[in-house]
Amino acid sequence: MAAVCDVCGKGPGFGMSVSHSHRRTHRRWNPNIQTVRAAIQGTRRRMNVCTSCLKAGKVARA
């Protein structure tokens, strides 16, 4: 499953993991994506939505 919100388009952030000896390796911060059943134009549809969109009320859950 791709870590992308279907509502706002939020995706993963990329950066470096830095150890104590300052060796750097690539890492990514995934958004908190939840699979929810949402009511879209009267029909129920399964969507991948981030929790900030759920909390903001941008999605009507079915």
C-alpha positions, -999 to +999 in steps of 0.1 A: +000+000+000+014+034-010+017+058+019-003+086+002-035+102+015-064+101-011-078+134+003-049+158+007-021+139-012+002+138+018+031+114+012+062+103+030+090+127+039+126+117+032+157+125+051+187+110+068+191+089+099+222+102+118+239+079+142+261+089+172+292+086+150+274+108+124+271+081+097+241+090+076+217+065+060+185+072+041+152+069+059+115+080+054+088+093+076+054+078+065+022+096+073-003+078+095-026+064+068-058+045+077-081+026+054-116+038+060-150+033+043-161+068+032-194+080+018-186+096-016-216+110-035-239+086-017-218+055-024-195+038+000-159+036-010-127+024+006-101+051+008-066+056+023-069+087+045-043+103+068-054+108+104-051+146+102-078+146+075-100+123+096-096+146+126-104+177+105-136+162+093-127+162+056-141+127+052-176+114+060-172+079+073-198+054+061 
